[in-house]
Amino acid sequence: MNSRIRWLVASAACGALLVAPRIAAAQSVSAQSAARYTLAGVVAGTDGAAVPEAEITIVALGADSVRVRSDSAGKFHASGLTTAAVTVRVRRLGYQPKTVDLVLREGSPPIVITLEPNPAELGTVKVREIASEPDARLREFYARRASNSFGKYFEGSEIEKRHPQFISEMFRQVPGVTLSASGRVGNTLRIRGCAPLVWVDGVRIPNTQIDDVVTPSDVAAVEIYNSFAGIPAQYFDRSATCGTILVWSRAK
């Protein structure tokens, strides 16, 4: 083998030694970026009993949040998570909300999230208020306001005191709500970027804004839910992914 051939062989071998670590490093980075994590667990009360229908929100930095619900045995499962570090938020009517920070690993065992009870306590003033209300719709409204912490509630006297130009302005301080000027009447109300579902006196009115259908003087009470949690069963609608507004008009 002449010197020219020996030099070419040595150069090729040296190049291969330099390229190999780079390929390995690239493969390692690719494998890490393609990693997916799974979170499984059980939601239970302090007595150990399963908590079904709990809303579990899994939040990861730089990724969309994932929402699941616990089943009848309190179990939940979320797969395909793109980051190991996550924050898990759990809410269920009748229990105090709970937040847990986790770092997921391959083969992580199921976790147990224990919720503290949050029993509804009705003061004597509230009981008299509900019992003396002649309108059955508003009795239900007052009962929910006294026991359901997932909603935000405004009765007619509060609306009159604030004297808003448009009823949507009552929700300005509700978490997740944004108001913007409408090209028609009032404001465009959105919760986390999209429009909530509006019900008026128990009638579902899709694809509408609350300011389009009622004025402040029309409203005896109004309640808003910024997620599925806490919505009364008779008004639960799976299309209402951006929240629900229930409006109760004044008796004519």
C-alpha positions as CSV (number, residue, x, y, z in Angstrom):
1,M,0.0,0.0,0.0
2,N,1.5,3.3,-1.1
3,S,1.6,6.4,1.1
4,R,-1.3,8.1,-0.7
5,I,-3.6,5.1,0.0
6,R,-2.5,4.8,3.6
7,W,-3.2,8.5,4.1
8,L,-6.7,8.2,2.7
9,V,-7.5,5.1,4.9
10,A,-6.3,6.9,8.0
11,S,-8.3,10.1,7.2
12,A,-11.5,8.0,6.6
13,A,-11.0,6.2,10.0
14,C,-10.4,9.4,11.8
15,G,-13.5,11.0,10.2
16,A,-15.6,8.0,11.3
17,L,-14.4,8.4,14.9
18,L,-15.4,12.0,14.9
19,V,-18.8,11.5,13.2
20,A,-19.9,8.6,15.4
21,P,-20.2,10.6,18.7
22,R,-22.2,13.3,16.8
23,I,-24.6,10.7,15.4
24,A,-25.0,9.2,18.9
25,A,-25.6,12.6,20.5
26,A,-28.2,13.5,17.8
27,Q,-30.0,10.2,18.3
28,S,-30.0,10.8,22.1
29,V,-31.5,14.3,21.6
30,S,-34.1,12.9,19.2
31,A,-35.0,10.1,21.6
32,Q,-35.5,12.7,24.4
33,S,-37.6,15.0,22.3
34,A,-39.8,12.0,21.2
35,A,-40.3,10.9,24.8
36,R,-43.8,10.5,26.0
37,Y,-45.0,10.1,29.6
38,T,-48.0,8.6,31.2
39,L,-49.8,9.6,34.4
40,A,-52.2,7.3,36.2
41,G,-53.7,7.6,39.6
42,V,-56.7,7.5,41.9
43,V,-58.7,10.3,43.5
44,A,-59.9,9.5,47.0
45,G,-61.4,11.2,50.0
46,T,-59.8,11.3,53.4
47,D,-61.9,8.2,54.3
48,G,-60.3,6.3,51.5
49,A,-63.5,6.2,49.4
50,A,-63.1,6.7,45.6
51,V,-64.1,10.2,44.3
52,P,-65.7,9.8,40.8
53,E,-66.1,12.6,38.3
54,A,-63.3,14.7,39.7
55,E,-61.9,17.1,37.1
56,I,-58.1,16.6,36.7
57,T,-56.1,19.2,34.8
58,I,-52.5,18.4,33.9
59,V,-50.4,21.4,33.1
60,A,-46.9,21.3,31.6
61,L,-44.6,24.2,30.7
62,G,-44.7,24.8,26.9
63,A,-47.5,22.3,26.2
64,D,-51.3,22.4,26.1
65,S,-53.0,21.3,29.3
66,V,-54.7,17.9,29.4
67,R,-58.1,17.4,31.1
68,V,-59.5,14.0,32.2
69,R,-62.1,12.9,34.7
70,S,-61.9,10.2,37.3
71,D,-64.1,7.1,36.7
72,S,-66.6,5.5,39.0
73,A,-63.6,3.9,40.9
74,G,-61.8,7.3,41.2
75,K,-59.2,6.2,38.6
76,F,-57.8,8.4,35.9
77,H,-55.2,8.0,33.1
78,A,-53.4,10.4,30.8
79,S,-50.9,9.3,28.2
80,G,-48.8,11.0,25.6
81,L,-47.6,13.8,27.9
82,T,-44.6,15.5,26.3
83,T,-42.8,16.8,29.5
84,A,-41.8,15.0,32.7
85,A,-42.5,18.0,35.0
86,V,-46.2,18.6,35.4
87,T,-48.7,20.3,37.7
88,V,-51.8,18.4,38.5
89,R,-54.9,20.3,39.6
90,V,-57.9,18.3,40.9
91,R,-61.4,19.8,41.6
92,R,-64.6,18.1,42.7
93,L,-67.8,19.6,44.1
94,G,-67.9,19.0,47.9
95,Y,-64.1,18.8,48.2
96,Q,-61.3,21.4,48.5
97,P,-59.3,21.8,45.3
98,K,-55.8,20.3,45.3
99,T,-52.7,21.0,43.3
100,V,-49.7,18.6,43.1
101,D,-46.4,19.1,41.3
102,L,-44.9,15.9,39.9
103,V,-41.8,14.7,37.9
104,L,-42.8,11.7,35.8
105,R,-40.5,8.9,35.0
106,E,-40.8,5.8,32.8
107,G,-42.7,3.2,34.7
108,S,-43.9,5.6,37.4
109,P,-46.5,3.9,39.7
110,P,-50.1,5.3,39.9
111,I,-50.4,8.1,42.4
112,V,-53.1,8.7,45.0
113,I,-54.5,12.2,45.3
114,T,-56.5,12.7,48.5
115,L,-59.1,15.4,48.7
116,E,-60.2,17.2,51.8
117,P,-64.0,17.5,52.2
118,N,-65.5,20.9,51.8
119,P,-69.0,20.5,53.2
120,A,-71.6,23.1,52.3
121,E,-72.6,25.2,55.3
122,L,-75.8,27.1,55.0
123,G,-76.2,30.0,57.4
124,T,-79.6,30.8,58.9
125,V,-79.8,34.0,56.7
126,K,-79.3,32.0,53.6
127,V,-81.9,29.4,54.6
128,R,-84.5,32.1,55.2
129,E,-83.5,33.8,51.9
130,I,-84.0,30.6,49.9
131,A,-87.2,29.5,51.7
132,S,-88.8,33.0,51.3
133,E,-88.1,33.3,47.6
134,P,-91.3,32.7,45.6
135,D,-89.6,32.0,42.3
136,A,-88.5,28.3,42.1
137,R,-85.8,29.2,39.6
138,L,-84.2,31.6,42.0
139,R,-84.5,29.2,45.0
140,E,-82.3,26.9,43.0
141,F,-80.0,29.7,42.1
142,Y,-79.6,30.7,45.8
143,A,-79.1,27.0,46.8
144,R,-76.3,26.7,44.3
145,R,-74.7,30.0,45.4
146,A,-74.7,28.7,49.0
147,S,-73.2,25.3,48.2
148,N,-71.5,25.2,44.8
149,S,-68.1,26.9,44.9
150,F,-67.4,26.3,41.2
151,G,-69.7,29.0,39.9
152,K,-69.8,32.8,40.2
153,Y,-73.2,34.2,41.1
154,F,-74.8,37.7,40.8
155,E,-78.3,38.4,42.0
156,G,-80.5,41.3,40.9
157,S,-79.6,43.6,43.8
158,E,-75.9,43.3,43.0
159,I,-76.5,44.1,39.3
160,E,-78.6,47.1,40.3
161,K,-75.9,48.3,42.7
162,R,-73.2,48.1,40.0
163,H,-75.5,49.5,37.3
164,P,-73.5,48.1,34.4
165,Q,-74.3,49.3,30.9
166,F,-74.1,45.6,29.6
167,I,-74.6,42.5,31.7
168,S,-71.3,41.1,30.5
169,E,-69.5,43.7,32.6
170,M,-70.6,41.8,35.7
171,F,-68.1,39.0,34.7
172,R,-65.1,41.3,34.2
173,Q,-63.3,40.0,37.4
174,V,-64.2,36.3,36.8
175,P,-61.0,34.2,36.2
176,G,-60.4,33.4,32.5
177,V,-63.0,35.9,31.3
178,T,-62.0,38.6,28.7
179,L,-64.3,41.3,27.3
180,S,-63.7,43.1,24.0
181,A,-65.8,45.6,22.1
182,S,-68.4,44.0,19.9
183,G,-69.3,45.1,16.4
184,R,-73.0,44.8,17.4
185,V,-74.3,45.4,20.9
186,G,-72.3,45.3,24.1
187,N,-69.2,43.2,24.5
188,T,-67.8,39.9,23.1
189,L,-67.2,37.7,26.2
190,R,-64.7,34.8,26.0
191,I,-63.4,32.3,28.5
192,R,-59.9,31.2,27.7
193,G,-60.3,32.5,24.2
194,C,-63.7,31.1,23.1
195,A,-67.3,31.8,23.8
196,P,-69.3,30.1,26.6
197,L,-72.7,28.5,26.1
198,V,-75.6,30.7,27.2
199,W,-78.9,29.5,28.7
200,V,-81.8,31.9,29.4
201,D,-84.5,30.6,31.7
202,G,-83.5,27.0,31.1
203,V,-83.4,27.4,27.3
204,R,-80.2,26.7,25.5
205,I,-79.1,29.5,23.1
206,P,-76.0,28.4,21.2
207,N,-73.7,30.6,19.1
208,T,-74.7,33.8,20.9
209,Q,-73.3,36.4,23.2
210,I,-75.1,37.3,26.5
211,D,-75.3,41.0,25.6
212,D,-77.2,40.0,22.4
213,V,-80.1,38.4,24.3
214,V,-80.5,40.2,27.7
215,T,-80.0,43.7,29.2
216,P,-79.1,44.3,32.9
217,S,-82.7,45.4,33.7
218,D,-84.0,42.0,32.4
219,V,-81.9,39.9,34.8
220,A,-83.0,38.6,38.2
221,A,-79.9,36.5,38.6
222,V,-77.0,35.2,36.6
223,E,-74.3,32.5,37.2
224,I,-71.2,31.6,35.3
225,Y,-69.0,28.4,35.2
226,N,-65.6,28.7,33.6
227,S,-65.3,24.9,33.1
228,F,-67.4,21.7,33.2
229,A,-66.9,21.5,37.0
230,G,-70.0,22.4,39.0
231,I,-72.4,22.9,36.2
232,P,-75.9,21.7,37.3
233,A,-76.6,18.4,35.7
234,Q,-79.7,19.6,33.7
235,Y,-77.5,22.3,32.0
236,F,-74.5,20.1,31.3
237,D,-73.6,20.2,27.6
238,R,-70.4,18.6,26.3
239,S,-70.2,21.2,23.6
240,A,-69.7,23.9,26.3
241,T,-65.9,23.4,26.5
242,C,-65.4,27.2,27.2
243,G,-67.9,27.5,30.1
244,T,-71.5,28.0,30.7
245,I,-73.6,31.1,31.6
246,L,-77.1,30.7,33.1
247,V,-79.4,33.7,33.1
248,W,-82.6,34.0,35.0
249,S,-84.9,36.8,33.9
250,R,-87.2,38.9,36.0
251,A,-90.7,37.7,36.4
252,K,-93.1,39.6,34.1
